[in-house]
Amino acid sequence: MRGRVGAVAAALFMGGFGVAMVAAGIVNAKASPWMLVAGPVMGLLFLYAGVVIVIGGFRSWDFYERGLVREGPRHRLELAYLDVRWMQYQSVRQYHNGAYAGTQLTMKLGLANGSKLVINFRHKERAKGFFRTRFEGQDEMEQVRDAVALCVAADLRLLLDAGKEIEWGGYSALTQTGIKVTRGKRRGTQFAWASLREFWSKNNRLWIAAQGEPKSFVGIPITARNFYPGLLLFERLCEERIGRSIRRPEPESLPA
């Protein structure tokens, strides 16, 4: 409700300003002929922005265990997570004059019919600590992300069992026998499951290291398409092929 009230207030401001610009252009046309063109044009742009804000403000999302519903001014969309073929999830912390101003979440979903759905939200987290450098809070969107990733990962597993290579993050591919590097200095190198030592997250990437090597052999961006479904599949395969999890307990204790 608060979001809708804010949207209406912003739209009224933009619309009022737009009307004022149109009126100013007409009134001052004789004194400054260019205002006859610039005034209405700027006014119409502000009016259009007001309409866009109203439409966005009256669009609501409801998330459930197996799907989501989007209610709009004219359309209603119902989507089952099983109909998602790929996903991409990104969180960006925003700052204003050095002060934390919030985190923007964006989740893109590729659907079975070939269309794409984009969901934007603000993350419910707060900056903590004396220097405001520690962040706390969990958003329900993370639960939605994990639910969607689980469905996509199930489809990827079927493809893997059928003998397909599963592209993961643009830097690697998962296979029945291990993980293959597809980009970077180690491109084309295949690492068997039994040779993997550990993996960890740092600097918005997932780093994977092999036995006998001090550094990681690949870094996969967490913002890449199907990163989270691929991670679920990767961890499952590690447990099946190696017999244990190889996730590093403290992710940022060592450099990549």
Secondary structure, DSSP 8 states (H G I E B T S, - for coil): -HHHHHHHHHHHHHHHHHHHHHHHHHHTTTT-TTHHHHHHHHHHHHHHHHHHHHHHHT-EEEE-SSEEEEE-SS-EEEEEGGGEEEEEEEEEEEEETTEEEEEEEEEEEEETTS-EEEEEEEE--EEETTTT-EEE---HHHHHHHHHHHHHHHHHHHHHHTT--EEETTTEEE-SSEEEE-SSTTTT-EEEGGGEEEEEEETTEEEEEETT-SSEEEEEETTSTTHHHHHHHHHHHHHHHTSS--B-SSTTSS--
